[in-house]
Amino acid sequence: MKNFDAVVIGAGPGGYPTAIRLAQLGLKTAIIEKESFGGVCLNVGCIPSKALIYGSSQFWKMKNESEEMGITVKSVDCNLEKMQEWKSGVVKKLTTGVQGLLKANGVEIIKGTASFKDNKTLEVVSAQSKETVTATNFVIATGSRVVQIPTLPFNGKNIISSTEALSLKELPKEMIVIGGGFIGIEIGTVYAKLGSKVTIVEALDQLLATVDSELVSVVQKKMKHFGITVHTGAKALGIKEKEAAKASKLNLEIETKDKTKQTLSADIILVSVGRKPNSDNLGLEKIGIKMDSRGNILTNNQSLTNLSNIYAIGDVAGAPQLAHRATMDGLLVAECVAGKKSFKDYKTVPWAVFCDPEIAVAGLTEKEATEKGFKIKVGRFPFAASGKALAMNESEGMAKIVIDEKTEAILGVHIVGPEAANLIAEAALAIEMGATVEDLVRTIHTHPTLPEVMPEAVEAAFYKAIHIYKPKRG
């Protein structure tokens, strides 16, 4: 039997930083992982998808956009198998690094599947052994997994999840993506840029349903440029063939917005309709951990469950299901376990969609701000008026800033355009520290750079932007 001050279950972007910080704070710490270190994010999510997004974008630009800049490329080909090897190399460097960091910080690594026997004891089972682990405190960081739908069960061959989609070695001629959320659009755009004919089927009336429609419209327009067909308000009814796994082509029947039925054909169907928490098979019911109807573990503002020594962080504790949120949760939990008075008090959790152009958001939308009782001003500045964006040949999109008219505090920032995921960091800092529009405008931004759109968007709300003309109303 092994005993620790703290044990972390799950070595994803929430779990491994938690374990490292616990060890740094002087606690005897172990981490248990049943599959891959780095979790979904490093292995089959954030990192491999961004590698493929970057690779496919380079290919698209060389093939379709270099000529207008005077660069003639006679022959551009994509070896998808070699691109996958490169992507896997990136992943391997990071996952190997995670284990090295854990060991360097004195965290004991235990491989296997953990389940609670009681609130201070775990049983850990692997192919080689079964052992008992006890601890004073536990942190559940087991993440989430893809959701299956009854009409399109995964077969790992031609009806696939994002995991398989990120490892394809042959380019499908035709791909159908079920689900117009973050993952579906990102992966669909990758294969469209590489040459696949991509169709996206979304049940709701808008792609990226939680995103400001002004931003979505910019992305959807660009998707047409990549040859992507979009059906919104459409339902996937199922495959016509009885043995989908053996069929060379899949014929998917959908019901469109006007209630008519249509058949779509594809080599591969990617189902991307959300994720669910990995809270089952942990023995949580046995020890009385409270969960909601979806299996999310209920926690307070310290990520503490209803048991005084068990915490839950990241996807397993509900939305937002974001790697960076899980990391921050974990770092605060480590301080709590070490006796510090730390609490979650996030003014904003920024996020991004790595579509083309990128979307990134921090803070409130116009609608949310109004519903909360704020009287607002909204400023917009287009990348078409940014010297840097024009020099990059990436002028689609805009920065949009929501401002409290009374206090002039920055309530929300919404960006669609080049490097939006990087640009949002300034917005997140501004909101977190309670910055006003004057703080942002009086900060000198390097020229020529993309962040210059931020103060210009603020100034546009007050009819004072320099590089666009916005006449005052009335």
N, C-alpha and C positions, 0 to 999 in steps of 0.2 A: 504494500500500500504506500502510495506517495501522498504527501501532504504539502499544501502551499498556502500562502497568504491569499493569492488570487489566481483563478484559472479562467482563461478566455476560451470560449468555444467558437471556433471559426477564425480563419486566418486571411480574411478578405481585407478590403480597405478600411473597414471599421475595426476588425479584430487585431491585426498585427500592429497598428500604431498604438492601440490600447495596451497591448502586452509590453511593447517597448517602453512606453511612458510609465507603466506600473513598475517595471524593473528599474528605470531611471530614478523613480521616487523611493527606491530601497525595498520594495516588496519582493518576496520570493514568488516568482510567477511562472506559470506554464501556459502553453497554448496548444489546443487540440484541433487538428484539421484532418478530415477524412478524405479529401481529394487533393486539390491543387492550392499551393500557397499563393496568395494574391487574390484568391477568390474569383468570382465571375469577372470582375472589372479587369484584372490583369490578364486573365487567361482567355476568356471568351466574351468579353464585353468592351469596356472603354478603350483599352489599349489596342487590341487587334483591329477593332473597327476603325479607329482613327488612323492606324497605319494604312489600311486599305483605302480609306477616304483620301488620304494624302496621295497615295500611289495612283489611284484612278484619276484624281484631279490633275496630276502631272501629265498623265497620258492624254487626257482630254485637251488640255491646253496646248500640248505639242502638236496634236493632230488637228485641232480645230481653231485655235486662236493665235498661233504664232505668226501666221502669214501676214496679218495686218500690222505686226510690229517689225516686219522686214526680216523675219527669220523663216527661211525655207527649209522644211524637213522633208526629205524625199521619201523616206519610208519609216513609219512608226508602227511597231507591233507590240502587243502585250503578251508576255508569257505568264499566264496566270499562276501556273505551278511555281515558277521562280519567284513571283511576287509573294505567294503564300510562304515560301521558304524564308524570304526576307522578313516578312511579318512575324513568323514563328521565332526567328532569331531575336527580334526586338522583345517579344514576350519572354523568351528564355532568360535574357539578360536581367529583366526586371524581377521575375519570379525567383531566380537564383539569388538575386540581391536581397530579396525579402528574408529568405532563410538565413543568409549571412548576417543581416542586421539583427535578427532575433537572437542568434547565437552570440554575436558580439556583445549584446546587451545583457547576456546572462539569462535569457528566457529559455526554459526547457521546452523542447518540441516533442509533442506526443502525437503520433499518427494513429487515427482510428475514428470510429463513430461513437459519440458520447451520448449517454442518456442518464437522467437523474434517478438515483435510487431513493434519495431524500434530499432535503435542501442544503446538505453539506457534503453529499457524496455522489460521485459519478462512476458509472461503469463505462469503460472504454474498450471497444471491441475492434480488432483488426484481423486481417487474414492470418497473422502469426500468433496473436495472443489476446488475452482478455485480462484487464487490470482494473483495479479500483483506485480512484483518485479522490482525495478529500481536500477541501479548501474552506477558508473563512468566507471568501467572497467569490462570486461567479459573474462573468459577463457573457451574455448570449449575443453572439454576432454571426449568426448562421445565414444571413442574407435571404435571398429569394430565388425563385425559379420561374421559368416560362409557364404560361397558362396554355393548356390545350383546350380546343373546342371539340365537342362531340362529333360534329359533321366532318372534321378534318383532323383525325388523329395522326400524330407524327409517325412516320415510318423510317426516318433517318436517311431516306434515299431521294425521294422527289416530293415528299411533303415534310418540310423541315422547319426547325426553329432557327433562331439567330445563331445558335452555336454552330450548326452545320453550315449555315449560310456564310459564315466567316472563314470557312475552310474549303470552299469549293475549288477544285483544281482544274475543272473544265468550265468554260463560260457557257451558261445556258443561252440558247437562242431566244427563248421567251420565258419570262418569270412573272408570276403573279404574286403580289404582296397583299396578304390579308391584314389590314390594320394600318391606318395612316397616322400613327403616332411617331415618337422620336425615332425608335429603332427601325421601324418599317421604312420610313422616309430616308434615313441615313443609308441603310443597306441597299434599298432600291436604287438610290442615286448612284451608288458605287457601281453597280452592275450596268446601269444605263450608260454611264460614262465609258465603261469598258466595251460596250457594244450590244448588250442584251436589250430586247424589246420588253419593257417593264410596264406592268399595269398594276395600279394600286386600288384596292377595294376597301372603302371605309364606311362603316355603318352609320356614323354620325354625319351631320350636314357640313362639317368643316374638317379638313385635315388639321392635325395638331390642335385639338379641341380646346385646350387650356390657354392657347396663345392668342394674343391680340390679332384680330382679323386683318388689320393693316399690314402686319408683318407677314402673315401667312400668304396673303395675295402676292407679295413680291416673290416668295419662294415658289409658289404654284406657277407663276408666269415663267420662271426660269426652268421649272421641271418640264414644261412643254418644249423648251429649247433642247432639252436632253432626250426628247422623244417619249417621255413618260405619259401614259394615259391614266387619268384619275376618275374613279367613280365614287362620289360621296353619296351618303344616304342609301347605300347599297348593302345588301346582305348576302353572304356566301351560303348557299343552300347545300352544297356538297358535290362530290365527284360522281360523274355518271358511271365510270367503270367500276366493276365490283372489286377488281384486284388492282388497286392503284399502284402498288409497288412494282407490278410487272408491266405496267403500261408504258409505252415509249412516250406518249403524250397524255397529259391530263386534261380532261374537259370539265371545267368548273362551271356549275350553274349558279347564277346570281340573280337576285331580285333587285331591280334598279329603283331609283327614287319614285318613278311613276308607276311602280307595282308591276312592271312587265318583267318577264324572265329573259335572260340572255346567257349564252354559253361562251365562256372564254377558254382558250387553249394555251397550254404552257408546258415546258419541260419540267419546271420546278415551281412549287408553291411554297412560299415562305409565310408561315403563320406567326404574326407578331401582334398579339392582342392584350399584352400586359403580363404582369408577373404576380406571383403570390408568395407569401412569407414561408420560409422553411422553419416553421414552428412545430410541425408534427414529428413524431418519432424521437422526441427529446425527453419524454416522460413528464411533460409540464403539467398535464392533468393530474398525474399522481401526486405532485407536490402542491397543487392548488394555485398555479400561476394563472392569473386572469388574462383572457384574450377577448377580442371582439369577434363578431360573427365571421369575419374573413380570416381569422387566425393571426391577426396582428397582436403582438404582446402589448398590453397596456402599461404605460410608464408615466412617471411624473416629470417635473422639470429638472430632475437629476438623472433621468433615464432609469430610475429605480422602479422595479415591479412592486406588486403588493407584498412581496417577501423582502424583508429588510436587508438581505445579503445577496440578492440576485438582481442584476441589471440587464437591460436589453437595449441594443443600439442598432442603428442602420435600418435596412429594409425590413427586418423581422419585427421592427417596432412601428411599422406603418410609414405613410408618406411624410415627406418626399423621399422617394427611393433614389437617392443620389450618393455616389461614393464619397464626395467631399463632406456631405452632411454626416455620413457614418463616421468618418475620421474625426470630425469635430466632436460629435457625441462621445466617441471613445476617449479622446484626450480629456474631456471634462469628467467622465466617469472615473478615469484613473486618479484624478485629483480628489474626487469624492471618496474613493476607496482609501486613499492615503490620509484622509481626515481633513482635507481642505473644504472650505465652504464654497463650492462651485456650482453654478446653475446654468441651465440653458436659457439664454435670453437673446435669441437671435432676432435682430431687427429685420434681417432678410437672409434668405438662403438663395444665392444666385444660381442660375442654371443656364445651360446652352443646348441648342440642337445643332449638330454639325452637318447641316444640310448645305445647299449652295444656292444663295449666300447663307452664311451662318445666322442663326438667331440666338440672342442672349437676353436674359431678363433678370432684373433685380428690383424687388419692391412691388408696389401696387400698380395695377392697371387703372385706367381712367374710371372704369366701372366700379372696381373695388374701392377706390378712393372716394368716389361719390357716395357709395353705399355706406361708407364709414362716417359720412357727414362732413367731409372736407369740401370746401369750395376751391376749385382747382384752376390752374393755368396749364396749358400744354404747349410745349415747344417742339418743333420738328426741324431737322436739318438733313438734307439729302446728301448722300455720298457723291452724287453727281456734281456737287459744288466743292468737293474736297480735292485739292491738288494732288495729294498723295494717292487717293483712290483712283483718280484718272490716270496717274502715272503707272499704277499697277494694272490698269485696264480692268478694274473691278468697281464700277461706279453704281451698281444697283443698290437700292435700299436706303435706309435712313436711321438716324438716332432720334428717339422720341423721349421726352422727359416730362414727367408729371410732377407738378409743383403745388405745394400748399400756398394758396393765394394770401392767406393771413400771415403766416410766419416766413414764407419763402423757403421753407424746408423742402428738400428733394424727397419725394414720396416714392417715385418709381422711375426706372430707366428701361427702355425697350429698344433693342438694336437689331436691325436686320441688315447685314452687309459684310464686307470683308473683315475677317478677324474679330467678329463680334464677341466670340468667346473670350478673347483676351481683353477687349475693351471694357467688358462688364466689370472687371476687377476694380476700376476706379469708381464706378457707380456703387458697387457693394461697400467699398470703404466710406464713400460719402454718406450713404444711408446709415451705416453702422455707427458712424461718429456724429450723426445729426448735423451734417453740413448743410449750409444754406446755399442758395444760388450764387450769392456773392463770393462764398468760399471757392466755388468751382470756377466762376468767371475770372476771379483775381489770381488764380493759379496759372502761371505761365506754362503753356504747352509748347513743346518743341515743334518747330516747323521745318519741313512739311511732314506731318504725321497724321495717322488716322484719328488719334484721340482729340484732335482739334475740333471734331464734330460735336464734342460734349458741351464746351462753353457756347458754341454757336447755337446749339439747340436751345440752351437756356435763354440766350439773348433773343432768339426768335419768338419765345413766349411773350416777351416784352416789346416786340417790334423793333429790336435794336441789333439784329444780326447784321454783320458786315458783308458776308459773302452771298446772301440771298436777299431779295427785296420782298418784304411782306407789308403791304399797306395796312394802316390801321382801319378797323371797322368803323363805319359811321363817319 
